[in-house]
Amino acid sequence: MTHSFKLPPLDIEEYALANGLRVVLNRDTVAPVVSLAVYYNVGSRNERADRTGFAHLFEHMMFQGSENVPKAGHFQHIMKAGGTMNGTTSSERTNYYETLPANQLPLGLWLESDRMRSLAVTQENLDNQREAVKEEKRLRYDNQPYGQIFDLINEMIYKNFANSHSTIGSMEHLDEASVEDVQEFFRIYYAPNNAARAVRSV
C-alpha cells in the first residue's frame, strides 16, 4: 500500500522595486512569525585573485553598525524582539536572515535597509573583523581534522580561479586590504539592484 500526500500550494508574489530590488513574498498563516532573508548576488567567485576573502569578510562587516544602528545593534534589536538571525557566504551568494514575531516585520525590514544603505565600513571595523575572520579560520579549518579537505576538493574539481579558491580566502590578502578596497567592494555589490529580498509572513 502506498501513501501519498499533497503539499499545500505556496502563495508566492514577486515584485521588482524602482531601485532594482527584487522581492519575493510568501504569505503563510500557520504561525505568527515572519522570516526575512536578503540575498546578495556576490560570493567568493566575484573576488579578485589578489583580494580573496572579501565576500566572507562582509558577512562579518554587515553586523558592525550603520547610520542609525550602532555596532552590535543589529543583534541587540533582533534578540530583544525575540528573534534569531545569522548570515552565510558561498561561492555564489551571500545572505542574511532573521526570524521574528510577525508584529516585528517593520523592525526587520528597517534594520536590513539601513545597513544596505549606510553600512559603517571604517578602518576600526575592518581591523576587528579581519581578526574575527582569522580566528574563525583557525577554529574551523586550521585546527580541525580534515578541515581543509573541501578546499582541496574544489581545487581538484574546478580549473577556474573563481570556483577553486576557498570562500574564507587568504589571510594575507585580508591583511593587505585597505579600507578603500573594502568600501569599493561594498559599493559595487551591496546595492538594491544586486539583491533579492524574501519575506515569509502572515
Beta strands, then each sheet from edge to edge (+ up, - down):
strand 1: 12-16
strand 2: 22-27
strand 3: 33-40
strand 4: 84-89
strand 5: 94-101
strand 6: 195-201
sheet 1: 1+ 2- 6- 3+ 5- 4+
end
